[in-house]
Amino acid sequence: MKKIILLALFAFTAITTSKAQEYKVVTSVESIVPSGLGRSRIIDANADRDFREFTSEQTEEDNTRNKSKRSDIRVKDFEETKLLNFYNVAGIRFQNIAANDALISSKLSDMAQNGWELVFVTSGVEADAGNTDGQGIFITRYIFKR
């Protein structure tokens, strides 16, 4: 009888503690355009998308391309937090970087308070490629789970 009760308790515990993980990506985009002309933001999507709706499988027998419309994929329900650009007319602006750090820290702390655990951070840069380019962003993706 004790074994049955222990087995039932073990099964109940396993069922109640095993739930699917939920992931969320928050992205910061910081402009590295000279003269302070870019736009910098923290982007947090409020809408969900199921990747399966926009995925096709290519095989030798069936190479039909995915015909999803970009407008169906696009998310219009998102939170946008303004950040400052890395540069102003005089050059790099360290006060702007410190301000962005404070805003990003605030966002990360808020996510943690809401039960999200930061599990991975990745970043990349598309830097100015010379005098005629005039483009550039520094992008960071913060990946959370709960």
Protein Blocks (a to p, Z undefined) as FASTA:
>chain_A
ZZmmmmmmmmmmmmmmmccdddddddddddfbehhlaccdddddfbdcdfklmcccddfk
lccdcfbdfklmpccbdcddddddfbdfklccfklmmmmmmmmmmmmmmmmmnopacfbd
cddddddebjklopacddddddddZZ
